[in-house]
């Protein structure tokens, strides 16, 4: 598939700090790329360069067919950016925010009103359309912000931590709306601190560390790199951990004595599960949780970047 967003050896240096050390990205049309990494990994710097808000110091980047350094105005005509905080005017109503933006983008008075009504309905804001945006909840403000990004139907949508600060219900509603835009053909580049968000939305994920690409692949591909399935065990009495380790043998791992938790790799599939159950029962050890686990993006992130938290 043709790349709508593409970088080659993208570099950026600040005084005393190299933020990007040669980033290569390839984002096909109508897909979602998730950028993960701890604070300072280079996620926001990458997005700012792609959105023409920051000039690169080396390498090249093209968005929607145009070089971000040589043709920034052409890039801006084809993109939209939603930052970490909703950029809406709280003194205006939701409708006024959208109509004003439509007028500024030369849709005309009637065209701006029609487009505003379409977006208010799409993002479930019609009932609140004539209330000041300053009275909106966080989730409503974020939906309005996303609606503002779509007034001119961009080819590429950059989302920098789009659901930061939202409650779980609002976050899931936002995910649904983003996915609908992707299904309509929009390409999305997403940075997020929520690994579940990347797992749900991203077709491919790039993990950044200290300005370099640490790993790249689909969520499932990255999970397979961490390892296979394992058996998670939580004992009823944490004091029984030494006895459980003795019963299960040297394969027991990720032992947490304080929580009474340990793991066992499923090298032999369900045969391992049966043998572990028999061993614990034979030792007279009670468990409160005994379940097969698969690697999550949390496991991937920790394995690739250490015990930093995503941001």
ABEGO torsion letter per residue (X at the ends): XBBABBBBGBBBBBBGBBABAGBBBBBBBGBBBBBBEBBGAGAAAAAAAAAGABBBABEBBBBGGBBAAABAAAAAAABBBBBABBBBBAABBAAAAAAAAAAAAGAEAAAAAAAAAAAAAAAGAAAAAABBAAABBAAAAAAAAAAAAAAAGBABBBBBGAABGBBAAAAAAAAAAAAAAAAAGBBBBBBBABAAAAAAABABBBBBBGGBBABBEBAAAAAAAAEBBBBBBBBABAAAAAAAAAAAEAABBGBBAAAGBBBBBBAAEAAAAAAAAAAAAAAGBBBABBBBBBBBAAAAAAAAAEABBBX
